[in-house]
Amino acid sequence: MRKSLSKNVLLEWHGDEVLAAIQSVTEEEERAAAARVFSTVMRLVPVGSYRRSYRPFYRDVRGRERRMKAWMQRLPGRLKSTVKKVKSKFEGGGYIVVAGSVLAYYARIVEFGTRMRRQKTTGRFTGKAKAAKFMRRAIRAEVNRFWADVRRNVRQKLGMK
């Protein structure tokens, strides 16, 4: 605690205590916010059906029937199984929620969607994938709640109303 004299009035400055309280509360709230975002993402992530997304065989450009490889298959529930909450590897980073892996490479396609297009090789119309926005909706819902919780907890630690 520092004291300063300003115009014959003695002021008490609690800057060090306030900063320490903010840092500890922010770390706790960040962990709790990541857990809430994780549970919201798990609820919002779309899960396909076997009929629509899994095909054991496909036809190539020349019309030959080929067997799908593991990385080509979009199995129902694979994207949902890759969602996880981890500690950031960057300095000063907190907790983050990630989705996707080598086998669930299509996480970005599901989140952001695609535009209408045709295949270059066959000229076949591939259509448009609508964005699911499962990560962005979860984060947007959490931002305001996070800052309100940080403010409330800092005030409680400092004994303010």
Secondary structure in CASP SS format (residue, H / E / C, confidence):
PFRMAT SS
TARGET T0000
AUTHOR 0000-0000-0000
METHOD secondary structure of the structure
MODEL  1
M C 1.00
R E 1.00
K E 1.00
S E 1.00
L E 1.00
S E 1.00
K C 1.00
N C 1.00
V E 1.00
L E 1.00
L E 1.00
E E 1.00
W E 1.00
H C 1.00
G H 1.00
D H 1.00
E H 1.00
V H 1.00
L H 1.00
A H 1.00
A H 1.00
I H 1.00
Q H 1.00
S H 1.00
V H 1.00
T H 1.00
E H 1.00
E H 1.00
E H 1.00
E H 1.00
R H 1.00
A H 1.00
A H 1.00
A H 1.00
A H 1.00
R H 1.00
V H 1.00
F H 1.00
S H 1.00
T H 1.00
V H 1.00
M H 1.00
R H 1.00
L H 1.00
V C 1.00
P C 1.00
V C 1.00
G C 1.00
S C 1.00
Y H 1.00
R H 1.00
R H 1.00
S H 1.00
Y C 1.00
R C 1.00
P C 1.00
F E 1.00
Y E 1.00
R E 1.00
D C 1.00
V C 1.00
R C 1.00
G C 1.00
R C 1.00
E E 1.00
R E 1.00
R E 1.00
M C 1.00
K C 1.00
A H 1.00
W H 1.00
M H 1.00
Q C 1.00
R C 1.00
L C 1.00
P C 1.00
G C 1.00
R H 1.00
L H 1.00
K H 1.00
S H 1.00
T H 1.00
V C 1.00
K E 1.00
K E 1.00
V E 1.00
K E 1.00
S C 1.00
K C 1.00
F C 1.00
E C 1.00
G C 1.00
G C 1.00
G C 1.00
Y E 1.00
I E 1.00
V E 1.00
V E 1.00
A C 1.00
G C 1.00
S C 1.00
V C 1.00
L C 1.00
A C 1.00
Y C 1.00
Y C 1.00
A H 1.00
R H 1.00
I H 1.00
V H 1.00
E H 1.00
F H 1.00
G C 1.00
T C 1.00
R C 1.00
M C 1.00
R E 1.00
R E 1.00
Q C 1.00
K C 1.00
T C 1.00
T C 1.00
G C 1.00
R C 1.00
F E 1.00
T E 1.00
G E 1.00
K C 1.00
A C 1.00
K C 1.00
A C 1.00
A C 1.00
K C 1.00
F H 1.00
M H 1.00
R H 1.00
R H 1.00
A H 1.00
I H 1.00
R H 1.00
A H 1.00
E H 1.00
V H 1.00
N H 1.00
R H 1.00
F H 1.00
W H 1.00
A H 1.00
D H 1.00
V H 1.00
R H 1.00
R H 1.00
N H 1.00
V H 1.00
R H 1.00
Q H 1.00
K H 1.00
L H 1.00
G C 1.00
M C 1.00
K C 1.00
END
